[in-house]
């Protein structure tokens, strides 16, 4: 059995060149589609205390939620606090226990 020496410098150089080529292509793509991406999506550069963020990330990972789902659910919850019609729709109550109908039938004897 003959031992051969492999020139790893050549392989290493090829890998670096492939990464550079890919980075250049990615950058060109990003530059071409920047406005389209901005029109489609919004990024919020917010921050919260690390301890709270780690707890949130742990929760999301445990139950399989994404950060986008967290934001959507939080938005819907806050919206329901301020929009009764949305709250009814969200909770599945189309008549909200019928209170509106009862109120309509009451005579205005105030």
SVG drawing of the C-alpha trace seen along z (x, -y; Angstrom):
<svg xmlns="http://www.w3.org/2000/svg" viewBox="-90 -58 94 60">
<polyline fill="none" stroke="black" stroke-width="0.4" points="0.0,0.0 1.4,-3.3 0.7,-6.4 0.0,-9.5 0.2,-13.0 -2.8,-15.2 -2.3,-18.9 -5.0,-20.3 -4.1,-23.9 -5.6,-23.5 -8.8,-22.0 -9.0,-24.7 -8.5,-27.5 -11.3,-26.0 -13.7,-26.0 -12.9,-29.7 -13.3,-30.7 -16.7,-28.9 -17.8,-30.8 -16.7,-34.1 -18.4,-33.5 -21.6,-32.5 -21.4,-35.6 -21.0,-37.9 -24.0,-36.3 -26.1,-36.6 -25.1,-40.3 -26.1,-41.0 -29.4,-39.2 -30.1,-41.2 -29.3,-44.5 -31.6,-43.7 -34.5,-42.7 -34.1,-45.1 -37.1,-47.3 -39.3,-44.3 -38.4,-42.8 -39.0,-46.1 -42.4,-46.5 -43.3,-42.9 -42.0,-42.6 -41.1,-44.7 -38.3,-44.1 -38.6,-45.5 -35.3,-46.1 -36.5,-45.8 -34.9,-44.4 -36.0,-43.0 -34.1,-41.9 -32.1,-38.8 -33.6,-36.8 -37.1,-37.4 -36.1,-36.7 -34.5,-33.3 -37.7,-32.3 -39.8,-33.3 -37.4,-31.3 -37.6,-28.3 -41.4,-28.5 -41.5,-28.8 -39.1,-25.9 -41.0,-23.6 -44.3,-24.2 -43.1,-24.5 -44.2,-28.1 -42.3,-30.7 -41.7,-34.3 -44.0,-35.3 -46.8,-33.2 -46.1,-34.8 -46.4,-38.3 -49.6,-37.4 -51.2,-35.8 -50.2,-38.8 -51.6,-41.2 -54.9,-39.3 -55.2,-39.2 -54.6,-42.9 -56.9,-43.6 -59.7,-41.6 -59.3,-43.7 -60.2,-46.8 -62.5,-45.4 -65.6,-43.6 -66.6,-42.3 -63.1,-40.8 -63.2,-39.3 -66.6,-37.6 -65.2,-36.2 -62.0,-35.1 -63.8,-33.3 -66.3,-31.8 -69.3,-33.5 -71.5,-34.8 -74.1,-36.0 -71.9,-36.6 -74.3,-34.8 -77.2,-36.7 -76.7,-39.9 -77.2,-42.1 -80.6,-40.6 -81.7,-41.0 -80.6,-44.6 -82.6,-45.2 -85.7,-43.8 -85.5,-45.9 -87.7,-49.0 -85.9,-52.2 -87.4,-53.2 -84.4,-55.1"/>
</svg>
